[in-house]
Amino acid sequence: MKFIGKILDVKKQTLDTVTLRIKVPEDFDFVPGQFINAIAKVDGKNVARAYTISSAPHEKFIEITVKKQGLFSGYLHSLKKNDEIQIMGPLGLFKFEKTDKDIVFVIGGCGIGAAISMLRFLAANKMKNKAYLFYSCRTFDDAAFKDELDSYEKKGMLKQIITLTRSQKEGCEIGRINDVLLKKHLKDIPSKVFYLCGPVIMVQDIVNMLEKLGVSKDRIKIERW
Ligand SMILES: Cc1cc2nc3c(=O)[nH]c(=O)nc-3n(C[C@H](O)[C@H](O)[C@H](O)COP(=O)(O)OP(=O)(O)OC[C@H]3O[C@@H](n4cnc5c(N)ncnc54)[C@H](O)[C@@H]3O)c2cc1C
């Protein structure tokens, strides 16, 4: 589906990340994990970029969570309420699948949008899965959606493991996500379903690690960029 979406709200998540709430047609439907292409003329050129939907399907809008990096993300950061943007989607095969197993999100940076969409879906549908979030950030201030993640943890549906690669903070782990960290926080790793979302190198490293730990390929779902 291709449509013009009006910006309903802009929310600052961190110093360099915003969430844009966008109006969608009533029949727009997606599965948590999918992305849209946002399209616009920037500096005289037609540009399209992919952004994971960070809202859940029951919400009457979509949200995308965008880290400011270059040309297009910079343009998206300049948008204000009531501006319009062309959207194409939903797209992608990275999709949440219902399961009775524990769910483990392994997330780097703004890949957090996919985990938020799936957690909102789990909460809205009162699903009983226990979820774990391994969230790699440079500093604690780079962690987005902290209040929402804390609320899921208070309800007992989520255990958060935030690991910082460029600073330290009490209650957080230090360094990259590795097998030692996974084994420290997870029992019976092969029994769980993993959703990995983030930078290409990080995701590939974690796939290799999970396979060595005995997780079968069909239990490892990936999105990377
Ligand atoms: C399936 C999928 C889902 C995605 N989901 C998200 C998401 O949820 N949130 C999100 O923020 N992104 C997401 N992305 C990434 C997004 O599509 C864009 O790639 C990202 O926003 C960068 O685009 P840009 O035009 O801002 O950067 P570009 O201008 O294309 O630049 C890309 C990189 O090159 C660097 N760069 C640019 N110019 C220079 C230069 N002259 N010298 C040195 N370095 C330079 C930039 O800093 C940037 O890191 C996703 C991508 C895919 C494929």
The ligand as an SDF file (V2000), in Angstrom:
LIG
                    3D

 53 58  0  0  0  0  0  0  0  0999 V2000
   14.7400   -3.1600    7.0690 C   0  0  0  0  0  0  0  0  0  0  0  0
   15.3460   -1.8860    7.6300 C   0  0  0  0  0  0  0  0  0  0  0  0
   14.7950   -1.3070    8.7700 C   0  0  0  0  0  0  0  0  0  0  0  0
   15.3500   -0.1450    9.2710 C   0  0  0  0  0  0  0  0  0  0  0  0
   14.7960    0.4040   10.4070 N   0  0  0  0  0  0  0  0  0  0  0  0
   15.3150    1.5330   10.9150 C   0  0  0  0  0  0  0  0  0  0  0  0
   14.7360    2.1140   12.0900 C   0  0  0  0  0  0  0  0  0  0  0  0
   13.7680    1.6140   12.6680 O   0  0  0  0  0  0  0  0  0  0  0  0
   15.2900    3.2630   12.5560 N   0  0  0  0  0  0  0  0  0  0  0  0
   16.3730    3.8580   11.9550 C   0  0  0  0  0  0  0  0  0  0  0  0
   16.8110    4.9200   12.4280 O   0  0  0  0  0  0  0  0  0  0  0  0
   16.9350    3.3170   10.8380 N   0  0  0  0  0  0  0  0  0  0  0  0
   16.4200    2.1940   10.3030 C   0  0  0  0  0  0  0  0  0  0  0  0
   16.9640    1.6730    9.1550 N   0  0  0  0  0  0  0  0  0  0  0  0
   18.0670    2.4010    8.4940 C   0  0  0  0  0  0  0  0  0  0  0  0
   17.4640    3.5060    7.5740 C   0  0  0  0  0  0  0  0  0  0  0  0
   16.7890    2.8930    6.4860 O   0  0  0  0  0  0  0  0  0  0  0  0
   18.5160    4.4250    6.9910 C   0  0  0  0  0  0  0  0  0  0  0  0
   19.5380    3.6590    6.3840 O   0  0  0  0  0  0  0  0  0  0  0  0
   19.1310    5.3680    8.0270 C   0  0  0  0  0  0  0  0  0  0  0  0
   18.1270    6.2500    8.5290 O   0  0  0  0  0  0  0  0  0  0  0  0
   20.2720    6.2230    7.4100 C   0  0  0  0  0  0  0  0  0  0  0  0
   19.7630    6.9040    6.2950 O   0  0  0  0  0  0  0  0  0  0  0  0
   20.2210    8.4030    5.9860 P   0  0  0  0  0  0  0  0  0  0  0  0
   19.6980    8.8080    4.6580 O   0  0  0  0  0  0  0  0  0  0  0  0
   19.9200    9.2900    7.1430 O   0  0  0  0  0  0  0  0  0  0  0  0
   21.7900    8.2180    5.9560 O   0  0  0  0  0  0  0  0  0  0  0  0
   22.7250    8.2460    4.6570 P   0  0  0  0  0  0  0  0  0  0  0  0
   22.8430    9.6660    4.1780 O   0  0  0  0  0  0  0  0  0  0  0  0
   22.2810    7.2230    3.6930 O   0  0  0  0  0  0  0  0  0  0  0  0
   24.0780    7.8280    5.3310 O   0  0  0  0  0  0  0  0  0  0  0  0
   24.2810    6.4760    5.7550 C   0  0  0  0  0  0  0  0  0  0  0  0
   25.4590    6.4490    6.7050 C   0  0  0  0  0  0  0  0  0  0  0  0
   26.6050    7.0150    6.0830 O   0  0  0  0  0  0  0  0  0  0  0  0
   27.1030    8.0850    6.8730 C   0  0  0  0  0  0  0  0  0  0  0  0
   27.5050    9.1720    5.9720 N   0  0  0  0  0  0  0  0  0  0  0  0
   26.7120    9.8780    5.1290 C   0  0  0  0  0  0  0  0  0  0  0  0
   27.4290   10.7800    4.4570 N   0  0  0  0  0  0  0  0  0  0  0  0
   28.7140   10.6380    4.8900 C   0  0  0  0  0  0  0  0  0  0  0  0
   29.9330   11.2720    4.5740 C   0  0  0  0  0  0  0  0  0  0  0  0
   30.0140   12.2440    3.6650 N   0  0  0  0  0  0  0  0  0  0  0  0
   31.0580   10.8590    5.2090 N   0  0  0  0  0  0  0  0  0  0  0  0
   31.0370    9.8710    6.1050 C   0  0  0  0  0  0  0  0  0  0  0  0
   29.8980    9.2430    6.4550 N   0  0  0  0  0  0  0  0  0  0  0  0
   28.7630    9.6160    5.8470 C   0  0  0  0  0  0  0  0  0  0  0  0
   25.9540    8.5370    7.7610 C   0  0  0  0  0  0  0  0  0  0  0  0
   26.4260    9.0740    8.9960 O   0  0  0  0  0  0  0  0  0  0  0  0
   25.1940    7.2670    7.9760 C   0  0  0  0  0  0  0  0  0  0  0  0
   25.7230    6.5400    9.0730 O   0  0  0  0  0  0  0  0  0  0  0  0
   16.4470    0.4830    8.6310 C   0  0  0  0  0  0  0  0  0  0  0  0
   16.9760   -0.0950    7.4770 C   0  0  0  0  0  0  0  0  0  0  0  0
   16.4520   -1.2670    6.9930 C   0  0  0  0  0  0  0  0  0  0  0  0
   17.0480   -1.8780    5.7310 C   0  0  0  0  0  0  0  0  0  0  0  0
  1  2  1  0
  2  3  1  0
  2 52  2  0
  3  4  2  0
  4  5  1  0
  4 50  1  0
  5  6  2  0
  6  7  1  0
  6 13  1  0
  7  8  2  0
  7  9  1  0
  9 10  1  0
 10 11  2  0
 10 12  1  0
 12 13  2  0
 13 14  1  0
 14 15  1  0
 14 50  1  0
 15 16  1  0
 16 17  1  0
 16 18  1  0
 18 19  1  0
 18 20  1  0
 20 21  1  0
 20 22  1  0
 22 23  1  0
 23 24  1  0
 24 25  2  0
 24 26  1  0
 24 27  1  0
 27 28  1  0
 28 29  2  0
 28 30  1  0
 28 31  1  0
 31 32  1  0
 32 33  1  0
 33 34  1  0
 33 48  1  0
 34 35  1  0
 35 36  1  0
 35 46  1  0
 36 37  1  0
 36 45  1  0
 37 38  2  0
 38 39  1  0
 39 40  1  0
 39 45  2  0
 40 41  1  0
 40 42  2  0
 42 43  1  0
 43 44  2  0
 44 45  1  0
 46 47  1  0
 46 48  1  0
 48 49  1  0
 50 51  2  0
 51 52  1  0
 52 53  1  0
M  END
$$$$
